[in-house]
Amino acid sequence: MAAATAAGGLRSASFPRVLRAVGARGGLSWPRGGRAAAAGWSRPEPGGEAQYCAELLRKRDYEGFLCSLLLPAESRTSAFALRAFNVELAQIKDSITQKTTGLMRMQFWRKAVEDIYSNNPPHQPVAVALWRAVKRHNLSKMWFTKIIDEREKNLDDRAYRNIQELEAYAENTQSALLYLMLEMLGVKDIHADHAASHIGKAQGIVTCLRATPYHCTRRKVFLPMDICMLHGVSQEDFIRCKQEKNVRDVIYDIASQAHVHLEHARSFSKKVPVKAYPAFYHTVALDDYLYNIRKVDFNIFHPSLQKRNTLLPLYLYIRTWKKTY
């Protein structure tokens, strides 16, 4: 991996202080009363919403947390809010036993977005932080609505019929989040939007792959059915954690599609404004996962794929230093 090779040539002294702190201490501390705020959905201390969102990310979306730390200071708290909003929606599906409960939680966020744009956010820390971000950057309401709509449709426990259906889901969730990040950074550029579309699709595909071992423990498989059928693999094969060649071929085909999207996004990087690059730093984590799954011959159940890469902060810093995505 290029990042790993380059890592050896950097002195630790050049490593950003904020990322050194993450490596040493594991992340930001809670604001005073933050845990009570989380449990009771009461408003944290003034200014505490950003720390609440940062802590939520550190626990639930560590890679997004690291990427947010590398954003310009004036955008960092807004990035925490956007990604925390995404985490709140993403974890609904895995935390419910009945679809009705999930629909109620989605409705809470649907109304929260309406209230945010009416300048009356609910007393929930992520919603308050999101309200501040919307006011600061004049973010488009339609992307929030699109994310909620797509997450709500995805509450059904069924596999994607084909890779195109998975890509459509990724476009309306992960890519939509990237469009908001670009707005936050003040970027209005068709090439940046095109890159965001492909990177979001790659991220959605990789997220589906990474979650597969967890879902299999719950006897659920969401991988595209058309690719499974092409290789003669059943959902039961994944649930039993089989590692035959045809099972690995399914993973290879899906992972290859993520790689293709990343390559497309980079094929016109010279046309993308440098100002947009911070929105795309998550490609570092995607590259890392695709590199690692290739190393284990596309065995989706290999234990190494479930471990956090402690060098990820360094890889991220190298990417920012090179000014690429």
C-alpha positions, 0 to 999 in steps of 0.5 A, a space after each residue: 500500500 502506498 500509504 504504508 510505504 510513505 509512512 516510514 519516511 515521516 518523522 513523528 514530529 510532523 504528525 498533527 497534534 490533534 491526531 497524536 492526541 487521538 492515538 494517545 488518548 482515544 478521542 475527545 472527552 465528554 462535555 460535563 453532563 454529556 452522558 445524561 444529555 445523551 440518555 435524556 435528550 436534554 440540551 447539553 451545556 452551551 457549545 457542548 453539542 459539538 463535543 457530544 457529536 464528536 464522542 458519538 462519532 469516535 464510538 460509532 464512526 471512528 474513521 469519520 471522526 478522524 476525517 472530521 479532525 482534519 477539516 478546516 477549523 471553521 468547518 470541523 464542528 459542522 462536520 461532526 454534526 453532519 456525520 453524527 446525524 448520519 450515525 443516528 439514522 444508520 444505527 436505527 436499523 440495527 437497534 430495533 426489533 420491529 419496523 414500526 419502532 424504526 419508522 417512529 424514530 425516522 419520523 422524529 428525525 424527519 420532524 427534527 429537520 423540518 423544525 431545524 429549518 423553521 429555526 426551532 430545533 428539538 432539544 437533542 444535541 445532534 439536532 441542535 448541532 445540525 441546526 447550527 451547521 445549517 445556519 452557518 453554511 446554509 445547507 440544502 434541506 433536500 439532502 437531509 430529506 433524501 437521506 432520511 427517505 432512503 434510510 427509511 426504505 432500507 428498514 426492510 430486512 431484505 438483500 439488495 436485488 442487484 449491485 445497482 440497487 446497492 449503489 442507488 442506496 449508497 448514492 442517496 445516503 453516503 453521496 448525499 452526505 458528501 454533497 452536504 460536506 461540499 456545501 459546508 466547505 463552500 464548494 459548488 463544482 460539477 466535477 466535485 459533485 461527480 467525485 462525491 457520487 462515485 466515492 459515496 457509492 464506493 463507501 456504501 459498497 464497502 460498508 455493506 461488505 464490512 457489516 456482512 460478518 456481523 449481519 451473518 451472526 444475526 442470520 441476515 445477508 444483504 449482499 446483492 442477490 444477482 452476484 450471489 446467484 451468478 456464483 451459485 452462493 446462497 445466503 445460508 453459505 454466508 450465514 455458515 461462514 463458508 470460505 469456498 472459492 465461489 463465496 470469495 468470488 462473490 466478495 471479489 466482484 462486489 469489492 471490485 465495483 467499489 474499486 472501480 468507483 474510486 478509480 472513476 472519482 480519481 480519474 478527474 481529480 485534476 478538475 476537482 477544486 483542492 478546496 473539495 479534497 477534505 470532504 473526500 478523505 474517507 477514501 483512505 479508509 476505503 483504500 485500506 479495507 480494499 487492500 486488506 481484503 485483497 491480502 486475505 484473498 477476499 475471505 470476508 470472515 478473516 479476523 484481521 478485517 474486523 480490527 481497527 487499523 492503528 495507522 489510519 491517522 498516519 495514512 490520513 495525514 499522508 493523504 492531506 500532505 500529498 493533497 490528493 484523495 
